[in-house]
Amino acid sequence: MQDMINQLWNTPQTQKMLKSMGVPMGEKLSREKKMWSGFPFADEYFVVFSQNNAEQIAECIFSGGGNIYLKDDVAQKIIFQESAKHYARKLESDVINDGQKIKGVVFDASGFTKVSELETLYSTIHNLLTKLQRNAKIVVIAKSLAAANSYEEASISTAIKGFIKSLSKEVGNKGITANLLYIEKNSVFKNALSFFLSDSSVYVTGQQTLVEEVNKKDRVDCFTPQILSGKTALVTGASRGIGEKICDALTREGAKVIALDRVQEASNLEKVCLRNQATPLYADLNEADSATKISQWLQENTSGLDIVVHNAGITRDKTLKKMSQESWKDTLRINLEAVIELNTKLEKDILKQKSKIVCLSSIAGLAGNFGQTNYAASKAGLVGYIEYFTKNAKRKDIQINAVAPGFIETSMTEKIPFVTKEVARRFSSLMQGGLPEDVAELVAFLASPHSNGTNGQVIRVCGGNLIGA
Ligand code: NAD
Protein backbone atom coordinates (compact mmCIF):
# COMPACT_ATOMS: atom_id res chain seq x y z
CA MET A 1 0.00 0.00 0.00
CA GLN A 2 2.59 2.55 -1.02
CA ASP A 3 2.11 5.91 -2.60
CA MET A 4 5.13 5.68 -4.91
CA ILE A 5 4.94 9.29 -6.09
CA ASN A 6 4.84 10.45 -2.49
CA GLN A 7 8.07 8.53 -1.86
CA LEU A 8 9.73 10.03 -4.94
CA TRP A 9 8.62 13.46 -3.72
CA ASN A 10 10.64 12.98 -0.55
CA THR A 11 13.91 12.63 -2.48
CA PRO A 12 15.26 16.06 -3.60
CA GLN A 13 16.33 14.93 -7.11
CA THR A 14 13.07 13.22 -7.99
CA GLN A 15 11.02 15.96 -6.34
CA LYS A 16 12.52 18.45 -8.80
CA MET A 17 11.56 16.20 -11.71
CA LEU A 18 8.01 15.73 -10.44
CA LYS A 19 7.63 19.49 -9.91
CA SER A 20 8.80 20.17 -13.47
CA MET A 21 6.20 17.67 -14.69
CA GLY A 22 3.51 19.57 -12.76
CA VAL A 23 2.58 16.56 -10.60
CA PRO A 24 0.30 17.83 -7.80
CA MET A 25 1.60 16.86 -4.37
CA GLY A 26 0.06 17.61 -1.03
CA GLU A 27 1.54 18.78 2.24
CA LYS A 28 2.67 16.08 4.69
CA LEU A 29 -0.25 15.68 7.09
CA SER A 30 0.45 15.89 10.81
CA ARG A 31 -1.07 12.89 12.47
CA GLU A 32 0.94 12.79 15.68
CA LYS A 33 -1.35 14.50 18.17
CA LYS A 34 -4.55 12.58 18.56
CA MET A 35 -7.63 14.25 19.95
CA TRP A 36 -7.62 12.53 23.31
CA SER A 37 -3.92 12.35 23.98
CA GLY A 38 -3.38 14.85 26.77
CA PHE A 39 -3.43 18.40 25.48
CA PRO A 40 -3.65 18.27 21.68
CA PHE A 41 -3.53 22.07 21.39
CA ALA A 42 -0.63 22.62 23.81
CA ASP A 43 1.04 25.98 23.14
CA GLU A 44 -0.87 26.49 19.88
CA TYR A 45 -2.77 29.68 19.07
CA PHE A 46 -6.29 29.92 17.70
CA VAL A 47 -8.14 32.98 16.41
CA VAL A 48 -11.72 33.16 17.59
CA PHE A 49 -14.70 35.21 16.53
CA SER A 50 -17.89 34.43 18.45
CA GLN A 51 -20.71 36.62 19.74
CA ASN A 52 -22.86 33.94 21.33
CA ASN A 53 -20.95 30.80 22.20
CA ALA A 54 -18.00 31.94 24.28
CA GLU A 55 -18.30 29.23 26.95
CA GLN A 56 -18.18 26.28 24.58
CA ILE A 57 -15.42 27.62 22.35
CA ALA A 58 -13.29 28.72 25.29
CA GLU A 59 -13.67 25.35 27.04
CA CYS A 60 -12.77 23.48 23.87
CA ILE A 61 -9.59 25.41 23.12
CA PHE A 62 -8.35 26.17 26.64
CA SER A 63 -9.01 22.69 28.03
CA GLY A 64 -7.08 21.28 25.08
CA GLY A 65 -4.08 23.40 26.11
CA GLY A 66 -4.47 26.11 23.44
CA ASN A 67 -4.35 29.90 23.61
CA ILE A 68 -6.65 32.39 21.91
CA TYR A 69 -6.38 35.58 19.92
CA LEU A 70 -9.85 37.05 20.34
CA LYS A 71 -11.38 39.29 17.70
CA ASP A 72 -11.84 42.73 19.30
CA ASP A 73 -15.53 43.14 18.57
CA VAL A 74 -16.58 40.00 20.44
CA ALA A 75 -19.46 40.65 22.85
CA GLN A 76 -18.75 37.89 25.37
CA LYS A 77 -15.12 38.87 26.06
CA ILE A 78 -15.55 38.54 29.81
CA ILE A 79 -16.41 34.85 29.53
CA PHE A 80 -13.26 34.23 27.47
CA GLN A 81 -11.22 36.13 30.08
CA GLU A 82 -12.58 34.09 32.98
CA SER A 83 -12.09 30.85 31.14
CA ALA A 84 -8.49 31.76 30.24
CA LYS A 85 -7.82 32.38 33.93
CA HIS A 86 -9.49 29.13 34.95
CA TYR A 87 -7.37 27.05 32.58
CA ALA A 88 -4.26 29.27 32.98
CA ARG A 89 -4.00 29.91 29.23
CA LYS A 90 -3.28 33.04 27.23
CA LEU A 91 -5.97 35.30 25.81
CA GLU A 92 -4.65 37.99 23.47
CA SER A 93 -6.32 40.74 21.50
CA ASP A 94 -6.54 40.10 17.78
CA VAL A 95 -3.27 41.84 16.93
CA ILE A 96 -1.24 38.76 16.08
CA ASN A 97 2.41 38.89 17.09
CA ASP A 98 4.89 38.95 14.22
CA GLY A 99 5.91 35.45 13.23
CA GLN A 100 3.17 33.81 15.30
CA LYS A 101 1.63 31.02 13.27
CA ILE A 102 -1.99 30.16 13.89
CA LYS A 103 -3.14 26.57 14.43
CA GLY A 104 -6.81 27.21 13.89
CA VAL A 105 -9.65 29.63 13.35
CA VAL A 106 -13.07 29.35 14.92
CA PHE A 107 -15.61 31.65 13.35
CA ASP A 108 -19.07 31.54 14.89
CA ALA A 109 -21.62 32.91 12.45
CA SER A 110 -24.60 31.35 14.21
CA GLY A 111 -25.90 34.74 15.30
CA PHE A 112 -25.91 36.25 11.82
CA THR A 113 -29.27 37.48 10.58
CA LYS A 114 -28.22 39.63 7.59
CA VAL A 115 -26.39 38.52 4.48
CA SER A 116 -24.22 41.66 4.80
CA GLU A 117 -22.74 40.20 8.02
CA LEU A 118 -21.03 37.53 5.97
CA GLU A 119 -18.51 40.19 5.07
CA THR A 120 -17.00 39.72 8.55
CA LEU A 121 -16.49 36.05 7.67
CA TYR A 122 -14.76 37.07 4.46
CA SER A 123 -12.52 39.70 6.08
CA THR A 124 -11.58 37.63 9.14
CA ILE A 125 -10.46 34.57 7.17
CA HIS A 126 -9.05 36.67 4.31
CA ASN A 127 -6.73 38.50 6.73
CA LEU A 128 -5.61 35.30 8.42
CA LEU A 129 -4.75 33.11 5.46
CA THR A 130 -1.06 34.05 5.39
CA LYS A 131 -0.76 33.52 9.14
CA LEU A 132 -2.07 29.96 9.23
CA GLN A 133 0.45 27.22 9.87
CA ARG A 134 0.56 24.13 7.69
CA ASN A 135 -2.12 21.62 8.72
CA ALA A 136 -4.14 24.41 10.35
CA LYS A 137 -7.86 23.93 10.95
CA ILE A 138 -10.65 26.34 10.07
CA VAL A 139 -14.06 25.69 11.61
CA VAL A 140 -17.09 27.86 10.95
CA ILE A 141 -20.19 27.50 13.12
CA ALA A 142 -23.55 28.35 11.60
CA LYS A 143 -27.22 28.02 12.35
CA SER A 144 -28.68 24.90 10.73
CA LEU A 145 -31.16 25.41 7.93
CA ALA A 146 -33.89 23.94 10.13
CA ALA A 147 -33.11 26.49 12.86
CA ALA A 148 -33.25 29.49 10.49
CA ASN A 149 -35.89 32.09 11.31
CA SER A 150 -36.01 34.09 8.08
CA TYR A 151 -35.23 33.96 4.37
CA GLU A 152 -31.93 35.67 5.05
CA GLU A 153 -30.94 33.30 7.84
CA ALA A 154 -31.73 30.31 5.62
CA SER A 155 -29.60 31.67 2.84
CA ILE A 156 -26.76 32.49 5.25
CA SER A 157 -26.83 28.87 6.40
CA THR A 158 -26.28 27.47 2.89
CA ALA A 159 -24.05 30.36 1.76
CA ILE A 160 -21.55 29.33 4.43
CA LYS A 161 -21.63 25.77 3.11
CA GLY A 162 -20.62 27.04 -0.33
CA PHE A 163 -17.93 29.18 1.28
CA ILE A 164 -16.46 26.28 3.25
CA LYS A 165 -16.47 23.86 0.32
CA SER A 166 -14.62 26.40 -1.84
CA LEU A 167 -12.23 27.46 0.90
CA SER A 168 -11.28 23.85 1.61
CA LYS A 169 -10.19 23.50 -2.03
CA GLU A 170 -8.06 26.67 -1.84
CA VAL A 171 -6.18 25.85 1.37
CA GLY A 172 -5.79 22.09 0.92
CA ASN A 173 -2.35 22.34 -0.69
CA LYS A 174 -1.00 23.41 2.72
CA GLY A 175 -2.71 20.54 4.49
CA ILE A 176 -5.23 23.02 5.93
CA THR A 177 -8.80 21.82 6.41
CA ALA A 178 -12.02 23.85 6.52
CA ASN A 179 -15.21 22.43 8.01
CA LEU A 180 -18.63 23.64 9.07
CA LEU A 181 -20.65 22.81 12.16
CA TYR A 182 -24.37 23.37 11.91
CA ILE A 183 -25.99 24.00 15.28
CA GLU A 184 -29.37 24.63 16.85
CA LYS A 185 -30.17 27.06 19.64
CA ASN A 186 -28.95 24.86 22.51
CA SER A 187 -26.58 22.48 20.74
CA VAL A 188 -23.53 21.30 22.64
CA PHE A 189 -21.00 21.48 19.85
CA LYS A 190 -17.77 21.88 21.86
CA ASN A 191 -16.82 18.21 21.49
CA ALA A 192 -17.41 18.19 17.74
CA LEU A 193 -15.38 21.39 17.59
CA SER A 194 -12.58 19.64 19.50
CA PHE A 195 -12.54 16.90 16.87
CA PHE A 196 -12.51 19.23 13.88
CA LEU A 197 -9.79 21.45 15.40
CA SER A 198 -7.59 18.51 16.30
CA ASP A 199 -5.22 16.50 14.13
CA SER A 200 -7.58 13.54 14.48
CA SER A 201 -9.57 15.15 11.65
CA VAL A 202 -6.55 15.67 9.43
CA TYR A 203 -8.17 14.08 6.33
CA VAL A 204 -11.69 15.49 6.85
CA THR A 205 -12.27 18.71 4.93
CA GLY A 206 -15.07 20.60 3.21
CA GLN A 207 -17.65 18.86 5.41
CA GLN A 208 -20.75 20.09 7.18
CA THR A 209 -21.91 18.26 10.31
CA LEU A 210 -25.12 18.89 12.17
CA VAL A 211 -24.99 18.89 15.97
CA GLU A 212 -28.47 18.78 17.45
CA GLU A 213 -29.51 19.65 21.00
CA VAL A 214 -28.96 16.99 23.67
CA ASN A 215 -30.17 16.48 27.23
CA LYS A 216 -27.99 17.83 30.03
CA LYS A 217 -27.08 14.32 31.19
CA ASP A 218 -25.70 13.50 27.73
CA ARG A 219 -23.11 16.26 27.81
CA VAL A 220 -19.47 15.32 28.30
CA ASP A 221 -16.27 17.28 28.89
CA CYS A 222 -14.00 17.93 25.94
CA PHE A 223 -11.04 15.56 25.66
CA THR A 224 -12.30 13.07 28.26
CA PRO A 225 -9.59 10.38 28.26
CA GLN A 226 -10.60 6.73 27.97
CA ILE A 227 -14.12 7.84 27.16
CA LEU A 228 -15.02 4.37 25.93
CA SER A 229 -13.97 2.49 29.03
CA GLY A 230 -16.67 0.03 30.08
CA LYS A 231 -18.05 -0.04 26.52
CA THR A 232 -18.16 -3.11 24.30
CA ALA A 233 -17.74 -2.61 20.57
CA LEU A 234 -18.30 -4.95 17.62
CA VAL A 235 -16.18 -4.16 14.55
CA THR A 236 -16.80 -6.11 11.32
CA GLY A 237 -14.06 -6.65 8.74
CA ALA A 238 -11.52 -6.19 11.51
CA SER A 239 -8.56 -8.18 10.21
CA ARG A 240 -6.93 -5.49 8.06
CA GLY A 241 -7.15 -2.04 6.49
CA ILE A 242 -9.60 0.40 7.99
CA GLY A 243 -11.22 -2.19 10.29
CA GLU A 244 -7.90 -3.02 11.90
CA LYS A 245 -7.23 0.65 12.66
CA ILE A 246 -10.77 1.10 14.01
CA CYS A 247 -10.03 -1.70 16.50
CA ASP A 248 -6.82 0.10 17.53
CA ALA A 249 -8.57 3.47 17.97
CA LEU A 250 -11.52 2.10 19.95
CA THR A 251 -9.20 0.10 22.20
CA ARG A 252 -6.99 3.15 22.74
CA GLU A 253 -10.10 5.00 23.98
CA GLY A 254 -10.87 2.20 26.44
CA ALA A 255 -13.41 0.00 24.64
CA LYS A 256 -13.42 -3.78 24.78
CA VAL A 257 -13.45 -4.82 21.14
CA ILE A 258 -15.01 -7.86 19.50
CA ALA A 259 -13.29 -8.17 16.15
CA LEU A 260 -15.27 -9.96 13.47
CA ASP A 261 -13.99 -11.38 10.19
CA ARG A 262 -14.11 -14.49 8.04
CA VAL A 263 -12.24 -17.55 9.25
CA GLN A 264 -9.99 -17.30 6.16
CA GLU A 265 -8.53 -14.12 7.73
CA ALA A 266 -7.72 -15.85 11.05
CA SER A 267 -3.97 -15.24 11.09
CA ASN A 268 -4.35 -11.47 10.61
CA LEU A 269 -7.32 -11.24 12.93
CA GLU A 270 -5.45 -13.04 15.72
CA LYS A 271 -2.68 -10.43 15.47
CA VAL A 272 -5.15 -7.53 15.69
CA CYS A 273 -6.81 -9.19 18.68
CA LEU A 274 -3.55 -9.94 20.46
CA ARG A 275 -2.42 -6.32 20.09
CA ASN A 276 -5.71 -4.95 21.38
CA GLN A 277 -6.67 -7.69 23.82
CA ALA A 278 -9.75 -8.00 21.65
CA THR A 279 -11.94 -11.07 21.17
CA PRO A 280 -12.09 -12.64 17.71
CA LEU A 281 -15.44 -13.59 16.26
CA TYR A 282 -15.51 -15.59 13.05
CA ALA A 283 -18.47 -15.13 10.70
CA ASP A 284 -19.07 -14.75 7.00
CA LEU A 285 -21.52 -11.92 6.37
CA ASN A 286 -22.29 -13.39 2.96
CA GLU A 287 -24.07 -16.29 4.65
CA ALA A 288 -27.82 -16.00 5.03
CA ASP A 289 -27.91 -16.88 8.75
CA SER A 290 -24.89 -14.80 9.77
CA ALA A 291 -26.93 -12.20 11.71
CA THR A 292 -28.61 -14.89 13.80
CA LYS A 293 -25.33 -16.65 14.54
CA ILE A 294 -23.54 -13.42 15.47
CA SER A 295 -26.36 -12.27 17.71
CA GLN A 296 -26.48 -15.65 19.41
CA TRP A 297 -22.73 -15.60 20.05
CA LEU A 298 -22.94 -12.08 21.45
CA GLN A 299 -25.79 -13.01 23.77
CA GLU A 300 -23.81 -15.95 25.08
CA ASN A 301 -20.51 -14.13 25.45
CA THR A 302 -21.24 -10.48 26.35
CA SER A 303 -23.56 -8.53 28.57
CA GLY A 304 -24.62 -6.25 25.74
CA LEU A 305 -23.17 -4.06 23.01
CA ASP A 306 -22.61 -0.31 23.12
CA ILE A 307 -20.98 0.24 19.72
CA VAL A 308 -21.29 -1.44 16.32
CA VAL A 309 -19.05 -0.51 13.41
CA HIS A 310 -20.18 -1.98 10.09
CA ASN A 311 -16.84 -1.83 8.34
CA ALA A 312 -16.69 -5.11 6.34
CA GLY A 313 -17.11 -4.43 2.67
CA ILE A 314 -16.07 -5.64 -0.75
CA THR A 315 -15.64 -4.29 -4.26
CA ARG A 316 -16.37 -6.33 -7.40
CA ASP A 317 -15.70 -3.66 -10.01
CA LYS A 318 -16.82 -4.02 -13.63
CA THR A 319 -18.90 -1.88 -15.96
CA LEU A 320 -22.54 -2.86 -15.77
CA LYS A 321 -22.29 -4.38 -19.23
CA LYS A 322 -19.61 -6.82 -18.07
CA MET A 323 -20.76 -7.32 -14.49
CA SER A 324 -21.71 -10.84 -13.46
CA GLN A 325 -24.82 -11.50 -11.41
CA GLU A 326 -22.59 -12.92 -8.67
CA SER A 327 -20.56 -9.70 -8.42
CA TRP A 328 -23.75 -7.72 -8.11
CA LYS A 329 -25.26 -10.09 -5.56
CA ASP A 330 -22.22 -10.44 -3.28
CA THR A 331 -21.58 -6.70 -3.17
CA LEU A 332 -25.16 -5.78 -2.34
CA ARG A 333 -25.35 -8.63 0.16
CA ILE A 334 -22.16 -7.91 2.16
CA ASN A 335 -22.15 -4.11 1.94
CA LEU A 336 -25.84 -3.45 2.51
CA GLU A 337 -28.19 -6.35 3.19
CA ALA A 338 -25.96 -7.86 5.88
CA VAL A 339 -25.73 -4.50 7.64
CA ILE A 340 -29.51 -4.11 7.77
CA GLU A 341 -30.07 -7.70 8.90
CA LEU A 342 -27.40 -7.54 11.58
CA ASN A 343 -28.59 -4.19 12.94
CA THR A 344 -32.18 -5.39 13.09
CA LYS A 345 -31.13 -8.46 15.03
CA LEU A 346 -28.73 -6.62 17.32
CA GLU A 347 -31.18 -3.84 18.07
CA LYS A 348 -33.73 -6.40 19.14
CA ASP A 349 -31.41 -8.73 21.07
CA ILE A 350 -28.30 -7.09 22.40
CA LEU A 351 -27.81 -3.38 21.68
CA LYS A 352 -27.96 -1.25 24.81
CA GLN A 353 -29.85 1.98 25.28
CA LYS A 354 -28.03 4.91 23.60
CA SER A 355 -25.67 2.71 21.64
CA LYS A 356 -23.76 4.10 18.69
CA ILE A 357 -23.71 2.60 15.21
CA VAL A 358 -21.28 3.68 12.52
CA CYS A 359 -21.58 2.48 8.92
CA LEU A 360 -18.86 2.64 6.29
CA SER A 361 -20.29 4.21 3.18
CA SER A 362 -18.08 5.65 0.43
CA ILE A 363 -17.80 8.74 -1.73
CA ALA A 364 -18.58 6.35 -4.61
CA GLY A 365 -21.99 5.92 -2.99
CA LEU A 366 -22.53 9.66 -2.81
CA ALA A 367 -21.32 10.55 -6.29
CA GLY A 368 -21.25 7.33 -8.32
CA ASN A 369 -18.15 5.94 -9.97
CA PHE A 370 -17.27 4.31 -13.29
CA GLY A 371 -17.28 0.52 -12.97
CA GLN A 372 -18.94 0.58 -9.56
CA THR A 373 -22.71 0.43 -10.12
CA ASN A 374 -22.94 -2.43 -7.61
CA TYR A 375 -20.62 -0.87 -5.01
CA ALA A 376 -22.13 2.61 -5.36
CA ALA A 377 -25.64 1.20 -5.03
CA SER A 378 -24.67 -0.66 -1.85
CA LYS A 379 -22.95 2.34 -0.29
CA ALA A 380 -25.72 4.77 -1.32
CA GLY A 381 -28.19 2.28 0.12
CA LEU A 382 -26.57 2.79 3.51
CA VAL A 383 -27.30 6.51 3.32
CA GLY A 384 -31.03 5.93 2.89
CA TYR A 385 -30.89 3.25 5.55
CA ILE A 386 -29.40 5.50 8.22
CA GLU A 387 -31.81 8.30 7.36
CA TYR A 388 -34.77 5.98 7.82
CA PHE A 389 -33.22 4.47 10.95
CA THR A 390 -32.85 7.86 12.66
CA LYS A 391 -36.51 8.60 12.07
CA ASN A 392 -37.90 5.22 13.02
CA ALA A 393 -35.68 3.50 15.56
CA LYS A 394 -36.19 5.75 18.54
CA ARG A 395 -36.92 2.86 20.89
CA LYS A 396 -33.45 2.62 22.35
CA ASP A 397 -32.29 6.15 21.51
CA ILE A 398 -29.63 4.69 19.26
CA GLN A 399 -27.37 7.06 17.36
CA ILE A 400 -26.39 6.07 13.81
CA ASN A 401 -24.03 7.83 11.43
CA ALA A 402 -21.98 6.94 8.38
CA VAL A 403 -18.52 7.87 7.26
CA ALA A 404 -17.79 8.06 3.56
CA PRO A 405 -14.09 7.52 2.87
CA GLY A 406 -12.47 8.75 -0.31
CA PHE A 407 -9.24 7.15 -1.49
CA ILE A 408 -7.69 5.34 1.48
CA GLU A 409 -4.45 3.34 1.20
CA THR A 410 -5.59 -0.25 1.87
CA SER A 411 -5.63 -3.62 0.09
CA MET A 412 -9.00 -2.65 -1.36
CA THR A 413 -7.49 0.31 -3.24
CA GLU A 414 -4.21 -1.52 -3.93
CA LYS A 415 -6.08 -3.45 -6.64
CA ILE A 416 -6.90 -0.26 -8.61
CA PRO A 417 -4.79 0.25 -11.79
CA PHE A 418 -1.81 2.63 -11.32
CA VAL A 419 -3.04 5.62 -13.31
CA THR A 420 -6.58 5.51 -11.90
CA LYS A 421 -5.07 5.20 -8.45
CA GLU A 422 -2.84 8.25 -8.96
CA VAL A 423 -5.80 10.30 -10.19
CA ALA A 424 -7.89 9.22 -7.21
CA ARG A 425 -5.10 10.20 -4.83
CA ARG A 426 -4.13 13.56 -6.31
CA PHE A 427 -7.50 14.94 -7.36
CA SER A 428 -8.44 16.04 -3.90
CA SER A 429 -7.97 19.27 -1.95
CA LEU A 430 -5.21 17.66 0.14
CA MET A 431 -3.70 16.08 -3.01
CA GLN A 432 -3.01 12.68 -1.46
CA GLY A 433 -4.70 9.50 -0.35
CA GLY A 434 -5.74 9.05 3.26
CA LEU A 435 -4.59 6.40 5.71
CA PRO A 436 -6.84 3.85 7.41
CA GLU A 437 -6.19 5.59 10.74
CA ASP A 438 -7.72 8.81 9.37
CA VAL A 439 -11.01 6.97 8.91
CA ALA A 440 -10.60 5.23 12.27
CA GLU A 441 -10.29 8.56 14.09
CA LEU A 442 -13.60 9.78 12.65
CA VAL A 443 -15.24 6.46 13.50
CA ALA A 444 -13.89 6.64 17.07
CA PHE A 445 -15.33 10.14 17.43
CA LEU A 446 -18.74 9.02 16.15
CA ALA A 447 -18.65 5.93 18.38
CA SER A 448 -18.05 8.01 21.50
CA PRO A 449 -20.23 10.29 23.61
CA HIS A 450 -18.16 13.18 22.18
CA SER A 451 -20.47 12.91 19.18
CA ASN A 452 -23.72 13.13 21.18
CA GLY A 453 -26.11 15.25 19.15
CA THR A 454 -24.73 14.11 15.80
CA ASN A 455 -27.21 11.68 14.33
CA GLY A 456 -28.07 10.51 10.80
CA GLN A 457 -25.07 12.27 9.31
CA VAL A 458 -22.82 11.11 6.49
CA ILE A 459 -19.37 12.60 6.91
CA ARG A 460 -16.82 12.25 4.15
CA VAL A 461 -13.25 11.47 5.13
CA CYS A 462 -11.80 12.03 1.70
CA GLY A 463 -9.27 14.87 1.82
CA GLY A 464 -11.72 16.93 -0.23
CA ASN A 465 -11.78 14.42 -3.08
CA LEU A 466 -13.16 16.06 -6.19
CA ILE A 467 -15.55 13.16 -6.85
CA GLY A 468 -18.96 14.60 -6.09
CA ALA A 469 -17.51 17.28 -3.80
P1 NAD B 1 -10.26 -4.22 2.97
O1 NAD B 1 -10.59 -5.03 1.78
O2 NAD B 1 -8.83 -3.95 3.25
O3 NAD B 1 -10.92 -4.86 4.27
C1 NAD B 1 -12.25 -5.32 4.26
C2 NAD B 1 -12.46 -6.24 5.43
O4 NAD B 1 -13.79 -6.79 5.34
C3 NAD B 1 -11.50 -7.43 5.40
O5 NAD B 1 -11.02 -7.65 6.70
C4 NAD B 1 -12.37 -8.55 4.91
O6 NAD B 1 -11.92 -9.83 5.31
C5 NAD B 1 -13.71 -8.19 5.51
N1 NAD B 1 -14.80 -8.88 4.83
C6 NAD B 1 -15.02 -8.94 3.49
N2 NAD B 1 -16.05 -9.75 3.22
C7 NAD B 1 -16.49 -10.24 4.41
C8 NAD B 1 -17.52 -11.13 4.77
N3 NAD B 1 -18.27 -11.75 3.86
N4 NAD B 1 -17.70 -11.40 6.09
C9 NAD B 1 -16.91 -10.82 7.03
N5 NAD B 1 -15.92 -9.97 6.73
C10 NAD B 1 -15.70 -9.68 5.44
O7 NAD B 1 -11.10 -2.88 2.83
P2 NAD B 1 -10.88 -1.44 3.47
O8 NAD B 1 -10.27 -0.59 2.42
O9 NAD B 1 -10.24 -1.54 4.80
O10 NAD B 1 -12.40 -0.98 3.59
C11 NAD B 1 -13.15 -1.05 4.78
C12 NAD B 1 -14.51 -0.41 4.52
O11 NAD B 1 -14.35 0.93 4.06
C13 NAD B 1 -15.32 -1.12 3.44
O12 NAD B 1 -16.67 -1.14 3.78
C14 NAD B 1 -15.10 -0.26 2.23
O13 NAD B 1 -16.14 -0.37 1.28
C15 NAD B 1 -15.04 1.12 2.84
N6 NAD B 1 -14.31 2.08 2.00
C16 NAD B 1 -12.99 1.95 1.74
C17 NAD B 1 -12.35 2.87 0.93
C18 NAD B 1 -10.89 2.80 0.61
O14 NAD B 1 -10.41 3.68 -0.14
N7 NAD B 1 -10.14 1.84 1.10
C19 NAD B 1 -13.08 3.92 0.37
C20 NAD B 1 -14.42 4.01 0.65
C21 NAD B 1 -15.04 3.11 1.48
Residues whose N, C-alpha, C, O or C-beta is under 5 A from the ligand:
A	BS01	NAD	G237 A238 S239 R240 G241 I242 G243 D261 R262 E265 A283 D284 L285 N286 N311 A312 G313 I314 I334 L360 S361 S362 I363 P405 G406 F407 I408 T410 S411 M412 T413
